[in-house]
């Protein structure tokens, strides 16, 4: 599973039967900073994603086929959600914000 950004759509007039009527979108994989990695998938869209949306992609064939209700089938990636927000904790090399100890007073300003 990964987070990606929809870069475009794929139109195929001739396709295997279990893809009939399904939207295919081109999804760029993102790193933790939200930058494109250079890797991409063509994914079946079940979340009604649009161009530029940040999406959650299942990229494991068995899980993808279960979501689509097909077995066997030639599907590896499925867009399963549109992401509203990603919250990350700070990297371990960043110091934690300092908070005053309980009961301590803030430093006095010079007069």
N, C-alpha and C positions, 0 to 999 in steps of 0.2 A: 504494500500500500504506500502511496506517496501523495504529496501535494504538488499540483501542477497548475499551469495557466493555459486556457484555451487559446490557441494561436490561429485556428482556422477550421474549416470544415472539409470533409472529403466526400466527393460525389462519385459514386460508382453505379453506372446504369445496369451493369451485369454483376450480380453477386450471388453467393450461396443463399439458399432459401431461408435459413434462420436469421439472416441479416435483412431480409425484406422488410421495409417499413421502419427500419431503425436508423437513427442519425449517427453518423460517424464523425467524430471531431478529432483534430490534431491537437495533442496536449504536450506542451513543453514541461519537463520535470523541473522543479525548483529546489534550490538548496535552502538551508535554514535561514539565510539572509534574504530569501525571496528572489534570488537571481536565477536565471535559467542556467541549467547545467550543460546543455548541448544534447542531452538525451531526450527522446520524445516517444510517444505512443500514438497510435490511431486507436481511439477508444469508442466503444458503444456508449451513447449518452442515455441514461435513464433518469437523470436529475434535471433535465431541461436547462442545461448550462448554455451560456452564450459567449460570444467572442470577447476575450479579455477577462472572463471570470476565473477566479481562483477556485480550483476544484479538488476533490478527494477522489483518487483513482485506485481501484483494486486492480493490480496487474499480475494476478495469479490465475491461471486458466481455470482450475477447478472451481474456485470461488466465483469467478466471472460467469461461468456456465450455470452455477447454482442460482445466481441472481437473475439470470435471464431465463431460467427454467428449461435449459436445453442440455441434452447429453445423448450422444456425443455432439460436439460442435467445435468449430474453429474460431474461438474467441479467447483472447488473453487479457484484455484490458476493458474495464467498464467504469465510467464516471458515475459515482454513487452519491455525490453530494456537492453542493456549492458552498465554499468556505466563507464564513463571515469574518472570522478573526483567527489569528494564530498567536498564542501567548507563549513566550519562551522565558525560562529563568535566565539570569545573567550567566555568562560563561564563568567557569571556576576561577579563572585568573583575575577576574574583576573583584575588588573588595566589596564586601557587603556594605550597604549604607549604614553609617553610624547613627545610632539613636542614643539619647542620653540615658544614663542608668536611672533606674527608678528612684525617685526622691532627690535626684541631683538638680542643681540649678543651672541654667544656661550661663555662659561666661558674661561678665559685666562689660558693658561698653565703656570705653575711656571717657573721662569728663573733659 
